[in-house]
């Protein structure tokens, strides 16, 4: 990357910060961010290989948007950042959150066969189409160490156990009518995520 390209990306990050600050001021000390600016910076930090900047950003996001679970690619960028900053236990949790939000993304990145199973994809974030044009690849030189770690992590008992429970619940939910059993399954599904915190 040329110094000019680096400068352009740094200026984009500054612009997003300014616009978010203006948004907070406009809404009397609260963020509204209807344009989703809060999701744009991590990709820019990762393009610069600025993992310290990305981690500061995610910490800021966590503090200012505690109820926002993010979306799959954002969670994946968070996973990369945590790994690169050697926060491995947190990276494992974020990888599981990524799988929870989109079961295709990790396989797409690792170039594995996509796991298709009978489930209700009730959110646009759950579709395989979301990750068809994933900008991150296992072949990127700067992600070689992350790729090896992620490949190893997806073969652990921790990952298998989480993924199998999630898939079992999703499969059962697909055809379960509204009622007590469905409510229990939904609670069980959300509990999987809560247990990661």
Contact map, one row per residue, 1 for C-alpha under 8 A:
11101100000000000000000000000000000000000000000000000000000000000000000000000000000000000000000000000000000000000000000000000000000000000000000000000000000000000000000000000000000000000000000000000
11111100000000000000000000000000000000000000000000000000000000000000000000000000000000000000000000000000000000000000000000000000000000000000000000000000000000000000000000000000000000000000000000000
11111110000000000000000000000000000000000000000000000000000000000000000000000000000000000000000000000000000000000000000000000000000000000000000000000000000000000000000000000000000000000000000000000
01111111000000000000000000000000000000000000000000000000000000000000000000000000000000000000000000000000000000000000000000000000000000000000000000000000000000000000000000000000000000000000000000000
11111111100000000000000000000000000000000000000000000000000000000000000000000000000000000000000000000000000000000000000000000000000000000000000000000000000000000000000000000000000000000000000000000
11111111110000000000000000000000000000000000000100000000000000000000000000000000000000000000000000000000000000000000000000000000000000000000000000000000000000000000000000000000000000000000000000000
00111111111000000000000000000000000000000000000000000000000000000000000000000000000000000000000000000000000000000000000000000000000000000000000000000000000000000000000000000000000000000000000000000
00011111111100000000000000000000000000000000000000000000000000000000000000000000000000000000000000000000000000000000000000000000000000000000000000000000000000000000000000000000000000000000000000000
00001111111110000000000000000000000000000001000100000000000000000000000000000000000000000000000000000000000000000000000000000000000000000000000000000000000000000000000000000000000000000000000000000
00000111111111000000000000000000000000000001000000000000000000000000000000000000000000000000000000000000000000000000000000000000000000000000000000000000000000000000000000000000000000000000000000000
00000011111111100000000000000000000000000000000000000000000000000000000000000000000000000000000000000000000000000000000000000000000000000000000000000000000000000000000000000000000000000000000000000
00000001111111110000000000000000000000000001000000000000000000000000000000000000000000000000000000000000000000000000000000000000000000000000000000000000000000000000000000000000000000000000000000000
00000000111111111000000000000000000000001001000000000000000000000000000000000000000000000000000000000000000000000000000000000000000000000000000000000000000000000000000000000000000000000000000000000
00000000011111111100000000000000000000000000000000000000000000000000000000000000000000000000000000000000000000000000000000000000000000000000000000000000000000000000000000000000000000000000000000000
00000000001111111110000000000000000000000000000000000000000000000000000000000000000000000000000000000000000000000000000000000000000000000000000000000000000000000000000000000000000000000000000000000
00000000000111111111000000000000000011011000000000000000000000000000000000000000000000000000000000000000000000000000000000000000000000000000000000000000000000000000000000000000000000000000000000000
00000000000011111111100000000000000000000000000000000000000000000000000000000000000000000000000000000000000000000000000000000000000000000000000000000000000000000000000000000000000000000000000000000
00000000000001111111110000000000000000000000000000000000000000000000000000000000000000000000000000000000000000000000000000000000000000000000000000000000000000000000000000000000000000000000000000000
00000000000000111111111000000000000000000000000000000000000000000000000000000000000000000000000000000000000000000000000000000000000000000000000000000000000000000000000000000000000000000000000000000
00000000000000011111111100000010100011000000000000000000000000000000000000000000000000000000000000000000000000000000000000000000000000000000000000000000000000000000000000000000000000000000000000000
00000000000000001111111110000000000000000000000000000000000000000000000000000000000000000000000000000000000000000000000000000000000000000000000000000000000000000000000000000000000000000000000000000
00000000000000000111111111000000000000000000000000000000000000000000000000000000000000000000000000000000000000000000000000000000000000000000000000000000000000000000000000000000000000000000000000000
00000000000000000011111111100111100000000000000000000000000000000000000000000000000000000000000000000000000000000000000000000000000000000000000000000000000000000000000000000000000000000000000000000
00000000000000000001111111111111000000000000000000000000000000000000000000000000000000000000000000000000000000000000000000000000000000000000000000000000000000000000000000000000000000000000000000000
00000000000000000000111111111100000000000000000000000000000000000000000000000000000000000000000000000000000000000000000000000000000000000000000000000000000000000000000000000000000000000000000000000
00000000000000000000011111111000000000000000000000000000000000000000000000000000000000000000000000000000000000000000000000000000000000000000000000000000000000000000000000000000000000000000000000000
00000000000000000000001111111111000000000000000000000000000000000000000000000000000000000000000000000000000000000000000000000000000000000000000000000000000000000000000000000000000000000000000000000
00000000000000000000000111111100000000000000000000000000000000000000000000000000000000000000000000000000000000000000000000000000000000000000000000000000000000000000000000000000000000000000000000000
00000000000000000000000111111110000000000000000000000000000000000000000000000000000000000000000000000000000000000000000000000000000000000000000000000000000000000000000000000000000000000000000000000
00000000000000000000001110111111000000000000000000000000000000000000000000000000000000000000000000000000000000000000000000000000000000000000000000000000000000000000000000000000000000000000000000000
00000000000000000001001100101111100000000000000000000000000000000000000000000000000000000000000000000000000000000000000000000000000000000000000000000000000000000000000000000000000000000000000000000
00000000000000000000001100100111110000000000000000000000000000000000000000000000000000000000000000000000000000000000000000000000000000000000000000000000000000000000000000000000000000000000000000000
00000000000000000001001000000011111111000000000000000000000000000000000000000000000000000000000000000000000000000000000000000000000000000000000000000000000000000000000000000000000000000000000000000
00000000000000000000000000000001111110000000000000000000000000000000000000000000000000000000000000000000000000000000000000000000000000000000000000000000000000000000000000000000000000000000000000000
00000000000000000000000000000000111110000000000000000000000000000000000000000000000000000000000000000000000000000000000000000000000000000000000000000000000000000000000000000000000000000000000000000
00000000000000000000000000000000111111110000000000000000000000000000000000000000000000000000000000000000000000000000000000000000000000000000000000000000000000000000000000000000000000000000000000000
00000000000000010001000000000000111111111000000000000000000000000000000000000000000000000000000000000000000000000000000000000000000000000000000000000000000000000000000000000000000000000000000000000
00000000000000010001000000000000100111111000000000000000000010000000000000000000000000000000000000000000000000000000000000000000000000000000000000000000000000000000000000000000000000000000000000000
00000000000000000000000000000000000111111100000000000000000000000000010001000000000000000000000000000000000000000000000000000000000000000000000000000000000000000000000000000000000000000000000000000
00000000000000010000000000000000000111111111000000000000000000000000000000000000000000000000000000000000000000000000000000000000000000000000000000000000000000000000000000000000000000000000000000000
00000000000010010000000000000000000011111111100000000100100000000000000000000000000000000000000000000000000000000000000000000000000000000000000000000000000000000000000000000000000000000000000000000
00000000000000000000000000000000000000111111110000000100110000000000000001001100000000000000000000000000000000000000000000000000000000000000000000000000000000000000000000000000000000000000000000000
00000000000000000000000000000000000000011111111000000000000000000000000000001000000000000000000000000000000000000000000000000000000000000000000000000000000000000000000000000000000000000000000000000
00000000110110000000000000000000000000011111111100000000000000000000000000000000000000000000000000000000000000000000000000000000000000000000000000000000000000000000000000000000000000000000000000000
00000000000000000000000000000000000000001111111111101100000000000000000000000000000000000000000000000000000000000000000000000000000000000000000000000000000000000000000000000000000000000000000000000
00000000000000000000000000000000000000000111111111100100000000000000000000001000100000000000000000000000000000000000000000000000000000000000000000000000000000000000000000000000000000000000000000000
00000000000000000000000000000000000000000011111111000000000000000000000000000000000000000000000000000000000000000000000000000000000000000000000000000000000000000000000000000000000000000000000000000
00000100100000000000000000000000000000000001111111000000000000000000000000000000000000000000000000000000000000000000000000000000000000000000000000000000000000000000000000000000000000000000000000000
00000000000000000000000000000000000000000000111111100000000000000000000000000000000000000000000000000000000000000000000000000000000000000000010000000000000000000000000000000000000000000000000000000
00000000000000000000000000000000000000000000111111111100000000000000000000000000000000000000000000000000000000000000000000000000000000000000000000000000000000000000000000000000000000000000000000000
00000000000000000000000000000000000000000000110011111110000000000000000000000000100110000000000000000000000000000000000000000000000000000000000000000000000000000000000000000000000000000000000000000
00000000000000000000000000000000000000000000000001111111000000000000000000000000000010000000000000000000000000000000000000000000000000000000000000000000000000000000000000000000000000000000000000000
00000000000000000000000000000000000000000000100001111111100000000000000000000000000000000000000000000000000000000000000000000000000000000000000000000000000000000000000000000000000000000000000000000
00000000000000000000000000000000000000001100110001111111110000000000000000000000100000000000000000000000000000000000000000000000000000000000000000000000000000000000000000000000000000000000000000000
00000000000000000000000000000000000000000000000000111111111000000000000000000100110010000000000000000000000000000000000000000000000000000000000000000000000000000000000000000000000000000000000000000
00000000000000000000000000000000000000000000000000011111111100000000000000000000000000000000000000000000000000000000000000000000000000000000000000000000000000000000000000000000000000000000000000000
00000000000000000000000000000000000000001100000000001111111110000000000000000000000000000000000000000000000000000000000000000000000000000000000000000000000000000000000000000000000000000000000000000
00000000000000000000000000000000000000000100000000000111111111000000000000000100000000000000000000000000000000000000000000000000000000000000000000000000000000000000000000000000000000000000000000000
00000000000000000000000000000000000000000000000000000011111111100000000000000000000000000000000000000000000000000000000000000000000000000000000000000000000000000000000000000000000000000000000000000
00000000000000000000000000000000000000000000000000000001111111110000000000000000000000000000000000000000000000000000000000000000000000000000000000000000000000000000000000000000000000000000000000000
00000000000000000000000000000000000001000000000000000000111111111100000000000000000000000000000000000000000000000000000000000000000000000000000000000000000000000000000000000000000000000000000000000
00000000000000000000000000000000000000000000000000000000011111111100000000000000000000000000000000000000000000000000000000000000000000000000000000000000000000000000000000000000000000000000000000000
00000000000000000000000000000000000000000000000000000000001111111100000000000000000000000000000000000000000000000000000000000000000000000000000000000000000000000000000000000000000000000000000000000
00000000000000000000000000000000000000000000000000000000000111111100000000000000000000000000000000000000000000000000000000000000000000000000000000000000000000000000000000000000000000000000000000000
00000000000000000000000000000000000000000000000000000000000011111111000000000000000000000000000000000000000000000000000000000000000000000000000000000000000000000000000000000000000000000000000000000
00000000000000000000000000000000000000000000000000000000000011111111100000000000000000000000000000000000000000000000000000000000000000000000000000000000000000000000000000000000000000000000000000000
00000000000000000000000000000000000000000000000000000000000000001111100000000000000000000000000000000000000000000000000000000000000000000000000000000000000000000000000000000000000000000000000000000
00000000000000000000000000000000000000000000000000000000000000001111110000000000000000000000000000000000000000000000000000000000000000000000000000000000000000000000000000000000000000000000000000000
00000000000000000000000000000000000000000000000000000000000000000111111000000000000000000000000000000000000000000000000000000000000000000000000000000000000000000000000000000000000000000000000000000
00000000000000000000000000000000000000100000000000000000000000000001111101100000000000000000000000000000000000000000000000000000000000000000000000000000000000000000000000000000000000000000000000000
00000000000000000000000000000000000000000000000000000000000000000000111111100000000000000000000000001000000000000000000000001000000000000000000000000000000000000000000000000000000000000000000000000
00000000000000000000000000000000000000000000000000000000000000000000011111110000000000000000000001101100100000000000000000001000000000000000000000000000000000000000000000000000000000000000000000000
00000000000000000000000000000000000000000000000000000000000000000000001111111000000000000000000001000000100000000000000000000000001000000000000000000000000000000000000000000000000000000000000000000
00000000000000000000000000000000000000100100000000000000000000000000011111111100000000000000000000000000000000000000000000000000000000000000000000000000000000000000000000000000000000000000000000000
00000000000000000000000000000000000000000000000000000000000000000000011111111110000000000000011011000000000000000000000000000000000000000000000000000000000000000000000000000000000000000000000000000
00000000000000000000000000000000000000000000000000000000000000000000000111111111000000000000011001000000000000000000000000000000000000000000000000000000000000000000000000000000000000000000000000000
00000000000000000000000000000000000000000110010000000000000000000000000011111111100000000000000000000000000000000000000000000000000000000000000000000000000000000000000000000000000000000000000000000
00000000000000000000000000000000000000000100000000000010010000000000000001111111110000000010010000000000000000000000000000000000000000000000000000000000000000000000000000000000000000000000000000000
00000000000000000000000000000000000000000000000000000000000000000000000000111111111000000111011000000000000000000000000000000000000000000000000000000000000000000000000000000000000000000000000000000
00000000000000000000000000000000000000000000000000000000000000000000000000011111111100000010000000000000000000000000000000000000000000000000000001000000000000000000000000000000000000000000000000000
00000000000000000000000000000000000000000000010000100110000000000000000000001111111110000010000000000000000000000000000000000000000000000000000000000000000000000000000000000000000000000000000000000
00000000000000000000000000000000000000000000000000000010000000000000000000000111111111110110000000000000000000000000000000000000000000000000000000000000000000000000000000000000000000000000000000000
00000000000000000000000000000000000000000000000000000000000000000000000000000011111111110010000000000000000000000000000000000000000000000000000001000000000000000000000000000000000000000000000000000
00000000000000000000000000000000000000000000000000100000000000000000000000000001111111100000000000000000000000000000000000000000000000000000000001000000000000000000000000000000000000000000000000000
00000000000000000000000000000000000000000000000000110010000000000000000000000000111111100000000000000000000000000000000000000000000000000000000000000000000000000000000000000000000000000000000000000
00000000000000000000000000000000000000000000000000000000000000000000000000000000011111110000000000000000000000000000000000000000000000000000000000000000000000000000000000000000000000000000000000000
00000000000000000000000000000000000000000000000000000000000000000000000000000000011111111110000000000000000000000000000000000000000000000000000000000000000000000000000000000000000000000000000000000
00000000000000000000000000000000000000000000000000000000000000000000000000000000011001111111000000000000000000000000000000000000000000000000000000000000000000000000000000000000000000000000000000000
00000000000000000000000000000000000000000000000000000000000000000000000000000000000000111111100000000000000000000000000000000000000000000000000000000000000000000000000000000000000000000000000000000
00000000000000000000000000000000000000000000000000000000000000000000000000000010010000111111110000000000000000000000000000000000000000000000000000000000000000000000000000000000000000000000000000000
00000000000000000000000000000000000000000000000000000000000000000000000000000111111000111111111000000000000000000000000000000000000000000000000000000000000000000000000000000000000000000000000000000
00000000000000000000000000000000000000000000000000000000000000000000000000000010000000011111111100000000000000000000000000000000000000000000000000000000100000000000000000000000000000000000000000000
00000000000000000000000000000000000000000000000000000000000000000000000000000000000000001111111110000000000000000000000000000000000000000000000000000000000000000000000000000000000000000000000000010
00000000000000000000000000000000000000000000000000000000000000000000000000110110000000000111111111000000000000000000000000000000000000000000000000000000000000000000000000000000000000000000000000000
00000000000000000000000000000000000000000000000000000000000000000000000000110010000000000011111111100000000000000000000000000000000000000000000000000000000000000000000000000000000000000000000000000
00000000000000000000000000000000000000000000000000000000000000000000000000000000000000000001111111110000000000000000000000000000000000000000000000000000000000100110000000000000000000000000000000000
00000000000000000000000000000000000000000000000000000000000000000000000000100000000000000000111111111000000000000000000000000000000000000000000000000000000000000000000000000000000000000000000010000
00000000000000000000000000000000000000000000000000000000000000000000000110110000000000000000011111111110110000000000000000000000000000000000000000000000000000000000000000000000000000000000000000000
00000000000000000000000000000000000000000000000000000000000000000000000100000000000000000000001111111111110000000000000000000000000000000000000000000000000000000010000000000000000000000000000000000
00000000000000000000000000000000000000000000000000000000000000000000000000000000000000000000000111111110000000000000000000000000000000000000000000000000000000000010010000000000000000000000000010000
00000000000000000000000000000000000000000000000000000000000000000000001100000000000000000000000011111110000000000000000000001100000000000000000000000000000000000000000000000000000000000000000000000
00000000000000000000000000000000000000000000000000000000000000000000000100000000000000000000000001111111100000000000000000001111000000000000000000000000000000000000000000000000000000000000000000000
00000000000000000000000000000000000000000000000000000000000000000000000000000000000000000000000001111111111000000010000000000100000000000000000000000000000000000000000000000000000000000000000000000
00000000000000000000000000000000000000000000000000000000000000000000000000000000000000000000000000100111111100000110000000000011001000000000000000000000000000000000000000000000000000000000000000000
00000000000000000000000000000000000000000000000000000000000000000000000110000000000000000000000001100111111110000000000000000001001000000000000000000000000000000000000000000000000000000000000000000
00000000000000000000000000000000000000000000000000000000000000000000000000000000000000000000000001100011111111000000000000000000000000000000000000000000000000000000000000000000000000000000000000000
00000000000000000000000000000000000000000000000000000000000000000000000000000000000000000000000000000011111111111110000000000000000000000000000000000000000000000000000000000000000000000000000000000
00000000000000000000000000000000000000000000000000000000000000000000000000000000000000000000000000000001111111111100000000000000001101000000000000000000000000000000000000000000000000000000000000000
00000000000000000000000000000000000000000000000000000000000000000000000000000000000000000000000000000000111111110000000000000000000001011100000000000000000000000000000000000000000000000000000000000
00000000000000000000000000000000000000000000000000000000000000000000000000000000000000000000000000000000011111110000000000000000000000001100000000100010000000000000000000000000000000000000000000000
00000000000000000000000000000000000000000000000000000000000000000000000000000000000000000000000000000000001111111000000000000000000000000100000000000000000000000000000000000000000000000000000000000
00000000000000000000000000000000000000000000000000000000000000000000000000000000000000000000000000000000001111111100000000000000000000000000000000000000000000000000000000000000000000000000000000000
00000000000000000000000000000000000000000000000000000000000000000000000000000000000000000000000000000000001100111110000000000000000000000000000000000000000000000000000000000000000000000000000000000
00000000000000000000000000000000000000000000000000000000000000000000000000000000000000000000000000000001001100011111000000000000000000000000000000000000000000000000000000000000000000000000000000000
00000000000000000000000000000000000000000000000000000000000000000000000000000000000000000000000000000011001000001111100000000000000000000000000000000000000000000000000000000000000000000000000000000
00000000000000000000000000000000000000000000000000000000000000000000000000000000000000000000000000000000000000000111110000000000000000000000000000000000000000000000000000000000000000000000000000000
00000000000000000000000000000000000000000000000000000000000000000000000000000000000000000000000000000000000000000011111000000000000000000000000000000000000000000000001000100000000000000000000000000
00000000000000000000000000000000000000000000000000000000000000000000000000000000000000000000000000000000000000000001111100000000000000000000000000000000000000000000000001100100000000000000000000000
00000000000000000000000000000000000000000000000000000000000000000000000000000000000000000000000000000000000000000000111110000000000000000000000000000000000000000000000001101100000000000000000000000
00000000000000000000000000000000000000000000000000000000000000000000000000000000000000000000000000000000000000000000011111000000000000000000000000000000000000000000000001101100000000000000000000000
00000000000000000000000000000000000000000000000000000000000000000000000000000000000000000000000000000000000000000000001111110110000000000000000000000000000000000000000000000000000000000000000000000
00000000000000000000000000000000000000000000000000000000000000000000000000000000000000000000000000000000000000000000000111110100000000000000000000000000000000000000000000000000000000000000000000000
00000000000000000000000000000000000000000000000000000000000000000000000000000000000000000000000000000000000000000000000011111110000000000000000000000000000000000000000000000000000000000000000000000
00000000000000000000000000000000000000000000000000000000000000000000000000000000000000000000000000000000000000000000000011111110010000000000000000000000000000000000000000000000000000000000000000000
00000000000000000000000000000000000000000000000000000000000000000000001100000000000000000000000000001100000000000000000000111110010000000000000000000000000000000000000000000000000000000000000000000
00000000000000000000000000000000000000000000000000000000000000000000000000000000000000000000000000001110000000000000000011111111010000000000000000000000000000000000000000000000000000000000000000000
00000000000000000000000000000000000000000000000000000000000000000000000000000000000000000000000000000101000000000000000010111111111000000000000000000000000000000000000000000000000000000000000000000
00000000000000000000000000000000000000000000000000000000000000000000000000000000000000000000000000000101100000000000000000000111111100000000000000000000000000000000000000000000000000000000000000000
00000000000000000000000000000000000000000000000000000000000000000000000000000000000000000000000000000000000000000000000000000011111110000000000000000000000000000000000000000000000000000000000000000
00000000000000000000000000000000000000000000000000000000000000000000000000000000000000000000000000000000000000000000000000011111111111000000000000000000000000000000000000000000000000000000000000000
00000000000000000000000000000000000000000000000000000000000000000000000010000000000000000000000000000001100100000000000000000011111111000000000000000000000000000000000000000000000000000000000000000
00000000000000000000000000000000000000000000000000000000000000000000000000000000000000000000000000000000000100000000000000000001111111000000000000000000000000000000000000000000000000000000000000000
00000000000000000000000000000000000000000000000000000000000000000000000000000000000000000000000000000000000000000000000000000000111111100000000000000000000000000000000000000000000000000000000000000
00000000000000000000000000000000000000000000000000000000000000000000000000000000000000000000000000000000000110000000000000000000011111111000000000000000000000000000000000000000000000000000000000000
00000000000000000000000000000000000000000000000000000000000000000000000000000000000000000000000000000000000000000000000000000000000011111000000000000000000000000000000000000000000000000000000000000
00000000000000000000000000000000000000000000000000000000000000000000000000000000000000000000000000000000000010000000000000000000000001111101000000000000000000000000000000000000000000000000000000000
00000000000000000000000000000000000000000000000000000000000000000000000000000000000000000000000000000000000011000000000000000000000001111111001000000000000000000000000000000000000000000000000000000
00000000000000000000000000000000000000000000000000000000000000000000000000000000000000000000000000000000000011100000000000000000000000011111001100100000000000000000000000000000000000000000000000000
00000000000000000000000000000000000000000000000000000000000000000000000000000000000000000000000000000000000000000000000000000000000000001111101100000000000000000000000000000000000000000000000000000
00000000000000000000000000000000000000000000000000000000000000000000000000000000000000000000000000000000000000000000000000000000000000011111111100000000000000000000000000000000000000000000000000000
00000000000000000000000000000000000000000000000000000000000000000000000000000000000000000000000000000000000000000000000000000000000000000011111100000000000000000000000000000000000000000000000000000
00000000000000000000000000000000000000000000000010000000000000000000000000000000000000000000000000000000000000000000000000000000000000000001111110000000000000000000000000000000000000000000000000000
00000000000000000000000000000000000000000000000000000000000000000000000000000000000000000000000000000000000000000000000000000000000000001111111111100000000000000000000000000000000000000000000000000
00000000000000000000000000000000000000000000000000000000000000000000000000000000000000000000000000000000000000000000000000000000000000000111111111110000000000000000000000000000000000000000000000000
00000000000000000000000000000000000000000000000000000000000000000000000000000000000000000000000000000000000000000000000000000000000000000000011111111000000000000000000000000000000000000000000000000
00000000000000000000000000000000000000000000000000000000000000000000000000000001001100000000000000000000000000000000000000000000000000000000001111111100000000000000000000000000000000000000000000000
00000000000000000000000000000000000000000000000000000000000000000000000000000000000000000000000000000000000001000000000000000000000000000100001111111110000000000000000000000000000000000000000000000
00000000000000000000000000000000000000000000000000000000000000000000000000000000000000000000000000000000000000000000000000000000000000000000000111111111000000000000000000000000000000000000000000000
00000000000000000000000000000000000000000000000000000000000000000000000000000000000000000000000000000000000000000000000000000000000000000000000011111111100000000000000000000000000000000000000000000
00000000000000000000000000000000000000000000000000000000000000000000000000000000000000000000000000000000000000000000000000000000000000000000000001111111110000000000000000000000000000000000000000000
00000000000000000000000000000000000000000000000000000000000000000000000000000000000000000000000000000000000001000000000000000000000000000000000000111111111000000000000000000000000000000000000000000
00000000000000000000000000000000000000000000000000000000000000000000000000000000000000000000000000000000000000000000000000000000000000000000000000011111111100000000000000000000000000000000000000000
00000000000000000000000000000000000000000000000000000000000000000000000000000000000000000001000000000000000000000000000000000000000000000000000000001111111100100000000000000000000000000000000000000
00000000000000000000000000000000000000000000000000000000000000000000000000000000000000000000000000000000000000000000000000000000000000000000000000000111111100110000000000000000000000000000000000000
00000000000000000000000000000000000000000000000000000000000000000000000000000000000000000000000000000000000000000000000000000000000000000000000000000011111110110000000000000000000000000000000000000
00000000000000000000000000000000000000000000000000000000000000000000000000000000000000000000000000000000000000000000000000000000000000000000000000000001111111110000000000000000000000000000000000000
00000000000000000000000000000000000000000000000000000000000000000000000000000000000000000000000000000000000000000000000000000000000000000000000000000000001111111000000000000000000000000000000000000
00000000000000000000000000000000000000000000000000000000000000000000000000000000000000000000000000000000000000000000000000000000000000000000000000000000000111111100000000000000000000000000000000000
00000000000000000000000000000000000000000000000000000000000000000000000000000000000000000000000100000000000000000000000000000000000000000000000000000000111111111110000000000000000000000000000000000
00000000000000000000000000000000000000000000000000000000000000000000000000000000000000000000000000000000000000000000000000000000000000000000000000000000011111111111000000000000000000000000000000000
00000000000000000000000000000000000000000000000000000000000000000000000000000000000000000000000000000000000000000000000000000000000000000000000000000000000011111111100000000000000000000000000000000
00000000000000000000000000000000000000000000000000000000000000000000000000000000000000000000000100000000000000000000000000000000000000000000000000000000000001111111110000000000000000000000000100000
00000000000000000000000000000000000000000000000000000000000000000000000000000000000000000000000100110000000000000000000000000000000000000000000000000000000000111111111000000000000000000000000000000
00000000000000000000000000000000000000000000000000000000000000000000000000000000000000000000000000000000000000000000000000000000000000000000000000000000000000011111111100000000000000000000000000000
00000000000000000000000000000000000000000000000000000000000000000000000000000000000000000000000000000000000000000000000000000000000000000000000000000000000000001111111110000000000000000000000000000
00000000000000000000000000000000000000000000000000000000000000000000000000000000000000000000000000010000000000000000000000000000000000000000000000000000000000000111111111000000000000000000100100000
00000000000000000000000000000000000000000000000000000000000000000000000000000000000000000000000000000000000000000000100000000000000000000000000000000000000000000011111111100000000000000000000000000
00000000000000000000000000000000000000000000000000000000000000000000000000000000000000000000000000000000000000000000000000000000000000000000000000000000000000000001111111110000000000000000000000000
00000000000000000000000000000000000000000000000000000000000000000000000000000000000000000000000000000000000000000000000000000000000000000000000000000000000000000000111111111000000000001101100000000
00000000000000000000000000000000000000000000000000000000000000000000000000000000000000000000000000000000000000000000011100000000000000000000000000000000000000000000011111111100000000000000100000000
00000000000000000000000000000000000000000000000000000000000000000000000000000000000000000000000000000000000000000000111100000000000000000000000000000000000000000000001111111110000000000000000000000
00000000000000000000000000000000000000000000000000000000000000000000000000000000000000000000000000000000000000000000000000000000000000000000000000000000000000000000000111111111000000001000000000000
00000000000000000000000000000000000000000000000000000000000000000000000000000000000000000000000000000000000000000000001100000000000000000000000000000000000000000000000011111111000001001100000000000
00000000000000000000000000000000000000000000000000000000000000000000000000000000000000000000000000000000000000000000011100000000000000000000000000000000000000000000000001111111000000000000000000000
00000000000000000000000000000000000000000000000000000000000000000000000000000000000000000000000000000000000000000000000000000000000000000000000000000000000000000000000000111111100000000000000000000
00000000000000000000000000000000000000000000000000000000000000000000000000000000000000000000000000000000000000000000000000000000000000000000000000000000000000000000000000011111110011000000000000000
00000000000000000000000000000000000000000000000000000000000000000000000000000000000000000000000000000000000000000000000000000000000000000000000000000000000000000000000000000011111001000000000000000
00000000000000000000000000000000000000000000000000000000000000000000000000000000000000000000000000000000000000000000000000000000000000000000000000000000000000000000000000000001111111100000000000000
00000000000000000000000000000000000000000000000000000000000000000000000000000000000000000000000000000000000000000000000000000000000000000000000000000000000000000000000000000000111111100000000000000
00000000000000000000000000000000000000000000000000000000000000000000000000000000000000000000000000000000000000000000000000000000000000000000000000000000000000000000000000000000011111110000000000000
00000000000000000000000000000000000000000000000000000000000000000000000000000000000000000000000000000000000000000000000000000000000000000000000000000000000000000000000000000001011111111000000000000
00000000000000000000000000000000000000000000000000000000000000000000000000000000000000000000000000000000000000000000000000000000000000000000000000000000000000000000000000001001111111111100000000000
00000000000000000000000000000000000000000000000000000000000000000000000000000000000000000000000000000000000000000000000000000000000000000000000000000000000000000000000000000000011111111110000000000
00000000000000000000000000000000000000000000000000000000000000000000000000000000000000000000000000000000000000000000000000000000000000000000000000000000000000000000000000000000000111111111000000000
00000000000000000000000000000000000000000000000000000000000000000000000000000000000000000000000000000000000000000000000000000000000000000000000000000000000000000000000010011000000011111111100000000
00000000000000000000000000000000000000000000000000000000000000000000000000000000000000000000000000000000000000000000000000000000000000000000000000000000000000000000000010001000000001111111110000000
00000000000000000000000000000000000000000000000000000000000000000000000000000000000000000000000000000000000000000000000000000000000000000000000000000000000000000000000000000000000000111111111000000
00000000000000000000000000000000000000000000000000000000000000000000000000000000000000000000000000000000000000000000000000000000000000000000000000000000000000000000000010000000000000011111111100000
00000000000000000000000000000000000000000000000000000000000000000000000000000000000000000000000000000000000000000000000000000000000000000000000000000000000000000000010011000000000000001111111110000
00000000000000000000000000000000000000000000000000000000000000000000000000000000000000000000000000000000000000000000000000000000000000000000000000000000000000000000000000000000000000000111111111000
00000000000000000000000000000000000000000000000000000000000000000000000000000000000000000000000000000000000000000000000000000000000000000000000000000000000000000000000000000000000000000011111111100
00000000000000000000000000000000000000000000000000000000000000000000000000000000000000000000000000000000000000000000000000000000000000000000000000000000000000000100010000000000000000000001111111110
00000000000000000000000000000000000000000000000000000000000000000000000000000000000000000000000010010000000000000000000000000000000000000000000000000000000000000000000000000000000000000000111111111
00000000000000000000000000000000000000000000000000000000000000000000000000000000000000000000000000000000000000000000000000000000000000000000000000000000000000000000000000000000000000000000011111111
00000000000000000000000000000000000000000000000000000000000000000000000000000000000000000000000000000000000000000000000000000000000000000000000000000000000000000000000000000000000000000000001111111
00000000000000000000000000000000000000000000000000000000000000000000000000000000000000000000100000000000000000000000000000000000000000000000000000000000000000000000000000000000000000000000000111111
00000000000000000000000000000000000000000000000000000000000000000000000000000000000000000000000000000000000000000000000000000000000000000000000000000000000000000000000000000000000000000000000011111
